[in-house]
């Protein structure tokens, strides 16, 4: 059942095992999404004289570029935490790496709690922007990890991924065919690499979580060295555009009384229009006091008719592949997830708070003065 985040809100009598179908139909909410995405894809293809074969990896793509590292040695807890100042509050799993099972209820938060979550979300977004702005050809993802780690700690927060179920770094860095949970290492990034950085932080008892994808070295004034390099950048830009559009479309369906399933429907419509695929194995999630908790959000067509309620906070984080969405996890580290066909993946993630009339995006960029 739903559980109030504070004593102000009553308990809700809706079990996670009993799905209440909303009176709002998917057609009402998602109408026009496919047509708009189809038009946007056609406009991109026309502007760049580009042709994408649906669910096919472009010939220009550099596949299998991320080396499979040897099995990670087990770190003791003191070693993992040594770079986090002692005064910073840690989530429960930080010292042991043990993650408790998610609760069987959904938090319905009041405005006071949501404001605390906002602070964590804003910090996570600020650090994500820093990571993306810092990433350059020749840098390693370990360097990005250090930048993220230092920025989060400087703000008095804890990097949420660090020692979560034993994850050894402070950010997930996923390059090219890596879909998610990439572990930073000493590989140097190259111009044309598609890089996704998933930045999360724990501030004053609440988690913030977001992700973004960029093309390393992309610039409007960039002069391509070859036709292959040009196609590498153009196809990467198209995948990034589609993934951002899928996230935006999904958020547009959210409001008090709408169905959780409409999020996946919207994402599917966009990916179909662009000729891409959406990864089904990994999902969005509730977030706040817990790093991962219900509701769990599917990014594909589904029949999860859970009714959204004002005060829910969760992530939407579609992972879109230019080829097929089939994936495999590296046994060597137990984390890195890659596409089976070697095609690239892009990911964008926002935290949203459900409101009466829509959804507040908690991880928008901080306005510049």
C-alpha positions as a LaTeX table, in Angstrom:
\begin{tabular}{lrrr}
\hline
Residue & $x$ (\AA) & $y$ (\AA) & $z$ (\AA) \\
\hline
Unk1 & 0.00 & 0.00 & 0.00 \\
Unk2 & 0.98 & 3.61 & $-0.21$ \\
Unk3 & 2.71 & 4.96 & 2.84 \\
Unk4 & 2.70 & 8.60 & 3.79 \\
Unk5 & 6.09 & 10.27 & 3.91 \\
Unk6 & 4.92 & 12.36 & 6.88 \\
Unk7 & 2.21 & 12.17 & 9.52 \\
Unk8 & 0.17 & 14.75 & 7.63 \\
Unk9 & $-0.83$ & 12.38 & 4.82 \\
Unk10 & $-3.10$ & 9.37 & 5.54 \\
Unk11 & $-2.25$ & 5.84 & 4.49 \\
Unk12 & $-3.56$ & 4.97 & 1.04 \\
Unk13 & $-5.39$ & 1.67 & 0.57 \\
Unk14 & $-3.85$ & 0.82 & $-2.81$ \\
Unk15 & $-1.64$ & $-2.25$ & $-2.79$ \\
Unk16 & 1.18 & $-2.64$ & $-5.26$ \\
Unk17 & $-0.30$ & $-6.02$ & $-6.13$ \\
Unk18 & $-3.71$ & $-4.59$ & $-7.03$ \\
Unk19 & $-3.54$ & $-2.39$ & $-10.10$ \\
Unk20 & $-6.18$ & 0.32 & $-10.40$ \\
Unk21 & $-6.68$ & 1.23 & $-14.03$ \\
Unk22 & $-7.01$ & 4.94 & $-14.63$ \\
Unk23 & $-10.06$ & 6.31 & $-16.40$ \\
Unk24 & $-7.68$ & 8.22 & $-18.68$ \\
Unk25 & $-6.88$ & 6.11 & $-21.73$ \\
Unk26 & $-3.45$ & 5.82 & $-23.30$ \\
Unk27 & $-4.89$ & 7.23 & $-26.51$ \\
Unk28 & $-5.92$ & 10.43 & $-24.72$ \\
Unk29 & $-2.49$ & 10.97 & $-23.21$ \\
Unk30 & $-0.19$ & 9.77 & $-26.00$ \\
Unk31 & $-2.12$ & 11.11 & $-28.98$ \\
Unk32 & 0.18 & 12.83 & $-31.44$ \\
Unk33 & 3.45 & 11.57 & $-29.93$ \\
Unk34 & 4.20 & 9.16 & $-32.77$ \\
Unk35 & 3.36 & 11.69 & $-35.48$ \\
Unk36 & 5.51 & 14.38 & $-33.86$ \\
Unk37 & 8.45 & 12.01 & $-33.45$ \\
Unk38 & 8.11 & 10.80 & $-37.03$ \\
Unk39 & 8.18 & 14.40 & $-38.25$ \\
Unk40 & 11.21 & 15.23 & $-36.09$ \\
Unk41 & 13.10 & 12.16 & $-37.34$ \\
Unk42 & 12.28 & 13.03 & $-40.95$ \\
Unk43 & 13.41 & 16.63 & $-40.43$ \\
Unk44 & 16.72 & 15.46 & $-38.95$ \\
Unk45 & 17.30 & 13.01 & $-41.79$ \\
Unk46 & 16.55 & 15.70 & $-44.35$ \\
Unk47 & 18.80 & 18.30 & $-42.70$ \\
Unk48 & 21.76 & 15.90 & $-42.53$ \\
Unk49 & 21.01 & 13.81 & $-45.66$ \\
Unk50 & 20.97 & 10.78 & $-43.38$ \\
Unk51 & 19.20 & 7.44 & $-43.74$ \\
Unk52 & 18.78 & 5.12 & $-40.75$ \\
Unk53 & 17.90 & 1.47 & $-41.27$ \\
Unk54 & 15.60 & 0.49 & $-38.41$ \\
Unk55 & 17.23 & $-1.59$ & $-35.66$ \\
Unk56 & 20.51 & $-1.68$ & $-37.57$ \\
Unk57 & 23.94 & $-0.63$ & $-36.32$ \\
Unk58 & 25.47 & 1.92 & $-38.74$ \\
Unk59 & 28.66 & 0.80 & $-40.48$ \\
Unk60 & 30.53 & 3.80 & $-39.06$ \\
Unk61 & 30.06 & 2.71 & $-35.44$ \\
Unk62 & 33.14 & 1.66 & $-33.49$ \\
Unk63 & 32.01 & $-1.57$ & $-31.86$ \\
Unk64 & 33.54 & $-3.41$ & $-28.92$ \\
Unk65 & 35.68 & $-0.41$ & $-28.04$ \\
Unk66 & 35.42 & $-0.84$ & $-24.29$ \\
Unk67 & 37.96 & $-3.37$ & $-23.04$ \\
Unk68 & 36.67 & $-6.12$ & $-20.78$ \\
Unk69 & 38.59 & $-5.60$ & $-17.56$ \\
Unk70 & 39.77 & $-8.43$ & $-15.32$ \\
Unk71 & 37.59 & $-9.44$ & $-12.40$ \\
Unk72 & 37.58 & $-6.71$ & $-9.76$ \\
Unk73 & 39.30 & $-7.43$ & $-6.48$ \\
Unk74 & 37.15 & $-7.10$ & $-3.39$ \\
Unk75 & 37.69 & $-3.76$ & $-1.67$ \\
Unk76 & 37.48 & $-3.41$ & 2.07 \\
Unk77 & 35.05 & $-0.84$ & 3.34 \\
Unk78 & 37.78 & 1.47 & 4.67 \\
Unk79 & 39.39 & 1.67 & 1.24 \\
Unk80 & 36.12 & 2.46 & $-0.50$ \\
Unk81 & 35.22 & 5.24 & 1.90 \\
Unk82 & 38.64 & 6.79 & 2.44 \\
Unk83 & 38.04 & 9.72 & 0.06 \\
Unk84 & 34.69 & 10.73 & 1.62 \\
Unk85 & 35.11 & 13.26 & 4.44 \\
Unk86 & 34.04 & 11.83 & 7.79 \\
Unk87 & 31.47 & 14.56 & 8.49 \\
Unk88 & 29.36 & 13.65 & 5.43 \\
Unk89 & 26.23 & 11.63 & 6.17 \\
Unk90 & 26.23 & 8.23 & 4.46 \\
Unk91 & 23.35 & 6.09 & 3.21 \\
Unk92 & 22.82 & 2.80 & 5.10 \\
Unk93 & 24.68 & 0.67 & 2.54 \\
Unk94 & 27.82 & 2.84 & 2.41 \\
Unk95 & 29.92 & 0.92 & 4.93 \\
Unk96 & 28.97 & $-2.67$ & 4.11 \\
Unk97 & 27.74 & $-2.55$ & 0.52 \\
Unk98 & 24.64 & $-4.44$ & 1.62 \\
Unk99 & 21.43 & $-3.16$ & 0.03 \\
Unk100 & 18.17 & $-4.09$ & 1.71 \\
Unk101 & 15.21 & $-5.25$ & $-0.41$ \\
Unk102 & 12.97 & $-2.41$ & $-1.64$ \\
Unk103 & 9.85 & $-1.68$ & 0.41 \\
Unk104 & 6.47 & $-2.97$ & $-0.77$ \\
Unk105 & 4.82 & 0.43 & $-0.68$ \\
Unk106 & 5.09 & 3.72 & $-2.57$ \\
Unk107 & 5.94 & 6.92 & $-0.75$ \\
Unk108 & 3.45 & 9.76 & $-1.18$ \\
Unk109 & 5.40 & 12.85 & $-0.20$ \\
Unk110 & 4.20 & 16.17 & 1.14 \\
Unk111 & 5.68 & 19.48 & $-0.01$ \\
Unk112 & 8.19 & 19.63 & 2.84 \\
Unk113 & 9.70 & 16.28 & 1.87 \\
Unk114 & 9.61 & 17.07 & $-1.85$ \\
Unk115 & 11.54 & 20.26 & $-1.16$ \\
Unk116 & 14.30 & 18.20 & 0.51 \\
Unk117 & 14.35 & 15.89 & $-2.51$ \\
Unk118 & 14.57 & 18.97 & $-4.77$ \\
Unk119 & 17.82 & 19.98 & $-3.10$ \\
Unk120 & 19.38 & 16.58 & $-3.79$ \\
Unk121 & 18.04 & 16.56 & $-7.34$ \\
Unk122 & 19.47 & 20.01 & $-8.08$ \\
Unk123 & 22.88 & 19.02 & $-6.82$ \\
Unk124 & 22.82 & 15.85 & $-8.91$ \\
Unk125 & 21.96 & 17.91 & $-11.99$ \\
Unk126 & 24.66 & 20.50 & $-11.32$ \\
Unk127 & 27.28 & 17.77 & $-11.04$ \\
Unk128 & 25.96 & 16.00 & $-14.16$ \\
Unk129 & 26.37 & 19.25 & $-16.10$ \\
Unk130 & 29.90 & 19.55 & $-14.73$ \\
Unk131 & 30.74 & 16.01 & $-15.83$ \\
Unk132 & 29.39 & 16.56 & $-19.34$ \\
Unk133 & 31.19 & 19.90 & $-19.70$ \\
Unk134 & 34.46 & 18.37 & $-18.48$ \\
Unk135 & 34.48 & 15.34 & $-20.77$ \\
Unk136 & 37.02 & 15.75 & $-23.57$ \\
Unk137 & 38.92 & 13.50 & $-25.95$ \\
Unk138 & 42.02 & 12.14 & $-24.23$ \\
Unk139 & 40.44 & 12.17 & $-20.76$ \\
Unk140 & 39.73 & 8.93 & $-18.96$ \\
Unk141 & 36.44 & 8.09 & $-17.31$ \\
Unk142 & 38.42 & 7.73 & $-14.08$ \\
Unk143 & 39.15 & 11.45 & $-14.34$ \\
Unk144 & 35.42 & 12.15 & $-14.75$ \\
Unk145 & 34.76 & 9.95 & $-11.72$ \\
Unk146 & 37.19 & 12.02 & $-9.65$ \\
Unk147 & 35.58 & 15.29 & $-10.81$ \\
Unk148 & 32.12 & 13.99 & $-9.86$ \\
Unk149 & 33.32 & 12.59 & $-6.54$ \\
Unk150 & 35.05 & 15.82 & $-5.52$ \\
Unk151 & 32.11 & 18.04 & $-6.52$ \\
Unk152 & 29.57 & 15.98 & $-4.60$ \\
Unk153 & 31.72 & 15.79 & $-1.48$ \\
Unk154 & 32.47 & 19.53 & $-1.67$ \\
Unk155 & 28.71 & 20.13 & $-1.47$ \\
Unk156 & 28.49 & 18.06 & 1.71 \\
Unk157 & 26.88 & 15.07 & 0.00 \\
Unk158 & 27.76 & 11.42 & $-0.58$ \\
Unk159 & 28.04 & 9.96 & $-4.11$ \\
Unk160 & 25.16 & 7.47 & $-4.07$ \\
Unk161 & 26.71 & 4.80 & $-6.35$ \\
Unk162 & 29.81 & 4.40 & $-4.17$ \\
Unk163 & 29.67 & 0.92 & $-2.57$ \\
Unk164 & 26.01 & 0.48 & $-3.53$ \\
Unk165 & 25.95 & $-3.34$ & $-3.67$ \\
Unk166 & 29.72 & $-3.06$ & $-4.00$ \\
Unk167 & 29.88 & $-0.63$ & $-6.93$ \\
Unk168 & 33.45 & 0.71 & $-6.73$ \\
Unk169 & 33.10 & 4.23 & $-8.17$ \\
Unk170 & 31.17 & 7.47 & $-7.67$ \\
Unk171 & 29.58 & 7.70 & $-11.13$ \\
Unk172 & 28.43 & 5.30 & $-13.84$ \\
Unk173 & 30.19 & 6.06 & $-17.13$ \\
Unk174 & 28.82 & 4.18 & $-20.14$ \\
Unk175 & 30.62 & 4.57 & $-23.47$ \\
Unk176 & 29.25 & 3.60 & $-26.90$ \\
Unk177 & 27.85 & 0.04 & $-26.70$ \\
Unk178 & 27.74 & 0.15 & $-22.89$ \\
Unk179 & 24.08 & 0.67 & $-21.99$ \\
Unk180 & 24.42 & 1.35 & $-18.26$ \\
Unk181 & 26.42 & 0.70 & $-15.08$ \\
Unk182 & 29.77 & 1.23 & $-16.78$ \\
Unk183 & 32.63 & 1.39 & $-14.28$ \\
Unk184 & 35.09 & 4.27 & $-14.82$ \\
Unk185 & 38.56 & 3.12 & $-15.87$ \\
Unk186 & 41.75 & 4.26 & $-17.58$ \\
Unk187 & 40.46 & 4.08 & $-21.16$ \\
Unk188 & 40.82 & 7.43 & $-22.90$ \\
Unk189 & 37.69 & 8.82 & $-24.51$ \\
Unk190 & 37.87 & 9.63 & $-28.23$ \\
Unk191 & 36.13 & 12.18 & $-30.43$ \\
Unk192 & 32.87 & 10.64 & $-31.58$ \\
Unk193 & 32.41 & 8.44 & $-28.52$ \\
Unk194 & 28.85 & 8.48 & $-27.18$ \\
Unk195 & 29.20 & 8.89 & $-23.42$ \\
Unk196 & 26.47 & 8.61 & $-20.79$ \\
Unk197 & 27.11 & 9.77 & $-17.23$ \\
Unk198 & 24.71 & 8.72 & $-14.46$ \\
Unk199 & 25.21 & 11.03 & $-11.49$ \\
Unk200 & 23.55 & 10.45 & $-8.12$ \\
Unk201 & 24.06 & 11.95 & $-4.67$ \\
Unk202 & 22.82 & 11.58 & $-1.11$ \\
Unk203 & 22.22 & 14.91 & 0.61 \\
Unk204 & 20.72 & 15.29 & 4.08 \\
Unk205 & 18.97 & 11.94 & 3.93 \\
Unk206 & 17.65 & 12.10 & 0.36 \\
Unk207 & 18.96 & 10.84 & $-2.99$ \\
Unk208 & 19.11 & 12.78 & $-6.25$ \\
Unk209 & 19.56 & 10.85 & $-9.50$ \\
Unk210 & 19.91 & 11.80 & $-13.18$ \\
Unk211 & 21.73 & 10.89 & $-16.37$ \\
Unk212 & 22.67 & 12.47 & $-19.69$ \\
Unk213 & 24.40 & 11.50 & $-22.93$ \\
Unk214 & 26.85 & 13.51 & $-25.02$ \\
Unk215 & 29.09 & 13.03 & $-28.03$ \\
Unk216 & 32.72 & 13.58 & $-27.13$ \\
Unk217 & 34.20 & 16.39 & $-29.24$ \\
Unk218 & 30.89 & 17.46 & $-30.80$ \\
Unk219 & 30.90 & 21.08 & $-31.91$ \\
Unk220 & 28.96 & 23.08 & $-34.49$ \\
Unk221 & 32.26 & 24.18 & $-36.06$ \\
Unk222 & 33.69 & 20.66 & $-36.12$ \\
Unk223 & 35.39 & 19.75 & $-39.39$ \\
Unk224 & 35.20 & 16.03 & $-40.08$ \\
Unk225 & 38.35 & 14.16 & $-41.09$ \\
Unk226 & 36.40 & 11.65 & $-43.18$ \\
Unk227 & 32.94 & 10.62 & $-44.30$ \\
Unk228 & 33.03 & 7.82 & $-41.74$ \\
Unk229 & 33.69 & 10.28 & $-38.92$ \\
Unk230 & 30.89 & 12.53 & $-40.18$ \\
Unk231 & 28.44 & 9.62 & $-40.16$ \\
Unk232 & 29.62 & 8.63 & $-36.68$ \\
Unk233 & 28.72 & 12.06 & $-35.31$ \\
Unk234 & 25.48 & 12.45 & $-37.26$ \\
Unk235 & 24.14 & 9.04 & $-36.27$ \\
Unk236 & 25.11 & 9.73 & $-32.66$ \\
Unk237 & 23.32 & 13.08 & $-32.67$ \\
Unk238 & 20.20 & 11.40 & $-34.02$ \\
Unk239 & 20.23 & 8.75 & $-31.29$ \\
Unk240 & 20.71 & 11.38 & $-28.60$ \\
Unk241 & 17.87 & 13.50 & $-30.03$ \\
Unk242 & 15.52 & 10.53 & $-30.06$ \\
Unk243 & 16.38 & 9.54 & $-26.49$ \\
Unk244 & 15.81 & 13.05 & $-25.17$ \\
Unk245 & 12.53 & 13.23 & $-27.08$ \\
Unk246 & 11.43 & 9.88 & $-25.64$ \\
Unk247 & 12.04 & 11.15 & $-22.11$ \\
Unk248 & 10.18 & 14.39 & $-22.77$ \\
Unk249 & 7.23 & 12.51 & $-24.27$ \\
Unk250 & 7.11 & 10.16 & $-21.28$ \\
Unk251 & 7.07 & 13.04 & $-18.80$ \\
Unk252 & 4.25 & 14.71 & $-20.74$ \\
Unk253 & 1.95 & 11.77 & $-19.87$ \\
Unk254 & 2.44 & 12.12 & $-16.11$ \\
Unk255 & $-0.12$ & 13.64 & $-13.77$ \\
Unk256 & $-2.31$ & 12.69 & $-10.84$ \\
Unk257 & $-4.67$ & 9.94 & $-12.05$ \\
Unk258 & $-2.73$ & 8.85 & $-15.13$ \\
Unk259 & $-1.37$ & 5.33 & $-15.62$ \\
Unk260 & 2.20 & 4.21 & $-15.14$ \\
Unk261 & 1.85 & 2.26 & $-18.40$ \\
Unk262 & 1.47 & 5.46 & $-20.40$ \\
Unk263 & 5.13 & 6.29 & $-19.75$ \\
Unk264 & 6.25 & 3.15 & $-21.56$ \\
Unk265 & 3.70 & 3.70 & $-24.31$ \\
Unk266 & 5.07 & 7.18 & $-25.03$ \\
Unk267 & 8.68 & 5.97 & $-25.13$ \\
Unk268 & 7.75 & 3.12 & $-27.47$ \\
Unk269 & 6.02 & 5.50 & $-29.87$ \\
Unk270 & 9.10 & 7.71 & $-30.13$ \\
Unk271 & 11.58 & 4.85 & $-30.53$ \\
Unk272 & 9.38 & 3.25 & $-33.19$ \\
Unk273 & 9.20 & 6.50 & $-35.13$ \\
Unk274 & 13.01 & 6.81 & $-35.13$ \\
Unk275 & 13.63 & 3.12 & $-35.87$ \\
Unk276 & 15.35 & 2.43 & $-32.55$ \\
Unk277 & 14.75 & 0.05 & $-29.64$ \\
Unk278 & 14.18 & 0.63 & $-25.91$ \\
Unk279 & 15.96 & $-1.54$ & $-23.35$ \\
Unk280 & 13.45 & $-3.57$ & $-21.36$ \\
Unk281 & 15.63 & $-5.07$ & $-18.64$ \\
Unk282 & 16.34 & $-1.86$ & $-16.69$ \\
Unk283 & 13.73 & 0.49 & $-15.29$ \\
Unk284 & 13.09 & 3.80 & $-13.64$ \\
Unk285 & 12.35 & 3.78 & $-9.92$ \\
Unk286 & 11.05 & 5.65 & $-6.95$ \\
Unk287 & 13.68 & 7.78 & $-5.26$ \\
Unk288 & 13.98 & 9.90 & $-2.14$ \\
Unk289 & 14.95 & 8.44 & 1.21 \\
Unk290 & 15.62 & 5.22 & $-0.69$ \\
Unk291 & 17.92 & 5.11 & $-3.72$ \\
Unk292 & 15.73 & 2.56 & $-5.53$ \\
Unk293 & 12.15 & 1.78 & $-4.49$ \\
Unk294 & 8.65 & 1.43 & $-6.01$ \\
Unk295 & 7.20 & 2.39 & $-8.37$ \\
Unk296 & 9.41 & 0.70 & $-10.96$ \\
Unk297 & 8.95 & 2.30 & $-14.37$ \\
Unk298 & 9.02 & 0.25 & $-17.57$ \\
Unk299 & 10.31 & 2.02 & $-20.69$ \\
Unk300 & 8.33 & $-0.06$ & $-23.19$ \\
Unk301 & 4.70 & $-0.95$ & $-23.90$ \\
Unk302 & 3.20 & $-2.68$ & $-20.88$ \\
Unk303 & 0.02 & $-3.20$ & $-18.91$ \\
Unk304 & 1.16 & $-1.83$ & $-15.57$ \\
Unk305 & $-2.00$ & 0.08 & $-14.70$ \\
Unk306 & $-0.78$ & 1.56 & $-11.46$ \\
Unk307 & $-2.47$ & 4.91 & $-10.91$ \\
Unk308 & $-0.12$ & 7.83 & $-10.36$ \\
Unk309 & $-0.83$ & 9.93 & $-7.28$ \\
Unk310 & 0.16 & 13.50 & $-6.45$ \\
Unk311 & 3.28 & 13.39 & $-4.28$ \\
Unk312 & 4.96 & 10.39 & $-5.90$ \\
Unk313 & 8.59 & 10.96 & $-6.90$ \\
Unk314 & 10.37 & 8.65 & $-9.33$ \\
Unk315 & 12.83 & 8.56 & $-12.21$ \\
Unk316 & 12.15 & 8.03 & $-15.89$ \\
Unk317 & 15.34 & 6.94 & $-17.66$ \\
Unk318 & 14.92 & 5.43 & $-21.12$ \\
Unk319 & 17.95 & 3.63 & $-22.56$ \\
Unk320 & 17.62 & 3.66 & $-26.34$ \\
Unk321 & 19.71 & 1.56 & $-28.72$ \\
Unk322 & 20.35 & 2.18 & $-32.41$ \\
Unk323 & 20.31 & $-1.57$ & $-33.03$ \\
Unk324 & 18.45 & $-4.17$ & $-30.99$ \\
Unk325 & 17.85 & $-3.78$ & $-27.27$ \\
Unk326 & 19.17 & $-7.25$ & $-26.39$ \\
Unk327 & 21.92 & $-6.90$ & $-23.81$ \\
Unk328 & 24.36 & $-8.84$ & $-21.66$ \\
Unk329 & 26.14 & $-8.11$ & $-18.39$ \\
Unk330 & 29.88 & $-8.62$ & $-18.19$ \\
Unk331 & 30.69 & $-11.51$ & $-15.88$ \\
Unk332 & 34.14 & $-10.01$ & $-15.30$ \\
Unk333 & 32.81 & $-7.18$ & $-13.15$ \\
Unk334 & 29.14 & $-8.01$ & $-12.58$ \\
Unk335 & 28.03 & $-4.49$ & $-13.53$ \\
Unk336 & 28.77 & $-3.36$ & $-17.08$ \\
Unk337 & 25.80 & $-3.91$ & $-19.43$ \\
Unk338 & 26.43 & $-3.87$ & $-23.20$ \\
Unk339 & 24.37 & $-4.36$ & $-26.34$ \\
Unk340 & 24.76 & $-7.79$ & $-27.92$ \\
Unk341 & 25.07 & $-6.37$ & $-31.43$ \\
Unk342 & 27.68 & $-3.73$ & $-30.53$ \\
Unk343 & 25.34 & $-0.83$ & $-31.31$ \\
Unk344 & 25.49 & 2.32 & $-29.23$ \\
Unk345 & 23.04 & 3.29 & $-26.52$ \\
Unk346 & 22.00 & 6.68 & $-25.16$ \\
Unk347 & 20.25 & 7.47 & $-21.89$ \\
Unk348 & 18.56 & 10.48 & $-20.36$ \\
Unk349 & 17.08 & 10.47 & $-16.89$ \\
Unk350 & 14.97 & 12.92 & $-14.93$ \\
Unk351 & 13.42 & 12.80 & $-11.49$ \\
Unk352 & 9.76 & 13.86 & $-11.54$ \\
Unk353 & 7.27 & 14.71 & $-8.80$ \\
Unk354 & 3.65 & 14.02 & $-9.69$ \\
Unk355 & 1.38 & 17.04 & $-9.29$ \\
Unk356 & $-2.35$ & 17.52 & $-9.69$ \\
Unk357 & $-2.00$ & 18.88 & $-13.23$ \\
Unk358 & 1.22 & 17.29 & $-14.47$ \\
Unk359 & 4.74 & 16.56 & $-13.29$ \\
Unk360 & 7.46 & 18.78 & $-11.88$ \\
Unk361 & 10.90 & 17.92 & $-13.27$ \\
Unk362 & 13.22 & 18.07 & $-10.28$ \\
Unk363 & 16.48 & 17.67 & $-12.23$ \\
Unk364 & 16.28 & 20.62 & $-14.60$ \\
Unk365 & 19.45 & 22.70 & $-15.06$ \\
Unk366 & 20.03 & 25.47 & $-12.56$ \\
Unk367 & 19.08 & 28.79 & $-14.25$ \\
Unk368 & 22.09 & 30.89 & $-15.18$ \\
Unk369 & 22.26 & 34.49 & $-13.96$ \\
\hline
\end{tabular}
